[in-house]
Amino acid sequence: MDPLLDLLTQHDAQVFVSPKVDEGRAPITCVTHDLEDGAWQFLANDGLTNAEPRTRPMSWVIEQDPSVESLTDLPLGWVATRPDPQSPWEREASFPQDWNDLLTTAMETVQQSQARLSATFELERWPTSQLSFDDEGAAFAWRQDGQDKVVADVVLVGTLREGMWLWAWGDETIPEQARAELWAFERFGQVNGFEPMAAASWFAAEPDGWQMACLTAYLLGAEGVHRISAQGTLLFMILDGVERVD
């Protein structure tokens, strides 16, 4: 079995459970396999209700409810639910399963958040910008007179050069910490039949780069997207934690 889908059988794996499930006050009625980081969540009917999730080893979850072993093949980005423990698990994707519908939803969603970012932070106003890396990841700054004015955490999505798109997950020249959140994208594309996500590189034009950036922002829940140009290469990224610098 695919190792990404076999996590439920690794009994020492740490998973998230809601407080009610942890305390035995409610049965598991919702299981999620998150695309962002591959994490599993085991929740009651009321989800987390603003409470912090708790961690338990998978062996504990299976001991409490052996039925979750039937969810071993729950793919990334999918959710399984049931109204009560006597009912069978029902599975559904948390994203549109048609490629064109997925792209349309991603573009529309990110365009709205992008408009809010531009209005709030005036991203087009600042004359210079700078991309930097550290052990935690990558950061981007919009600058004026040598001073950071707006900063954001970024994940590099991919590059477009001479008509070829290259996903960051397949580009070893990009620091690993700046593309780590894309670790599951190749497999996600393969499982769902999304060929542009499953192939590391393919012939493309600039609109394709924007689509892949918006798709990534949508799937990972990022605040927006950005693109820079350097030496004939377009570098696309997603933005999170955008804030002004006092």
Secondary structure, 3 states (H helix, E strand, C coil): CCCCCCHHHCCCCEEEECHHHHCCCCCCCEEEECCCCCCEEEEECCECCCCCCEEEEHHHHHHHCHHHHHHCCCCCCEEEECCCCCCCCEEEECCCCCHHHHHHHHHHHHHHHHHHHHHHHCCCCCCEEEEEEECCEEEEEEEECCEEEEEEEEEEEEEEECCEEEEHHHCCCCCHHHCHHHCCHHHHHHHHCCHHHHCCEEECCHHHHHHHHHHHHHHHCCCEEEEEEECCEEEEEEEEEEEECC
